[in-house]
Amino acid sequence: MSDNTLRMTMLFDFFGDLLTEKQRDYFDLYHNEDLTLSEIAGMAGISRQGVYDIITRAESTLAEFERKTGVVQRWGEMRTELEHAEALAQEVLRRLGDDEQSVDLAKKLVDALARLASRV
């Protein structure tokens, strides 16, 4: 999967509901189902150029939402920081000695960070 397709898919996950139904459907078929423009055009009964225009408009709309909000970028930064915090907590847990209370607390911290990281 190309970097642009991955980026577009991420934008679609966040902002896809803001597109028209036709934009959502064609975008999904093209980027997520890997159908060609010709295949989509044949299914929709329109020209290949028509499909291309709709998908391109959807991509532009998604990129504009991100440009205005920065939601996806902030999400990525937050996820990275949570993963880093989880790794630090794992290291603290590894370095703890026999203090059962500290080990238990560190395990709870690692678990909480892992849950947060999996939700973002």
Disulfide bonds with the S-S distance in Angstrom:
none
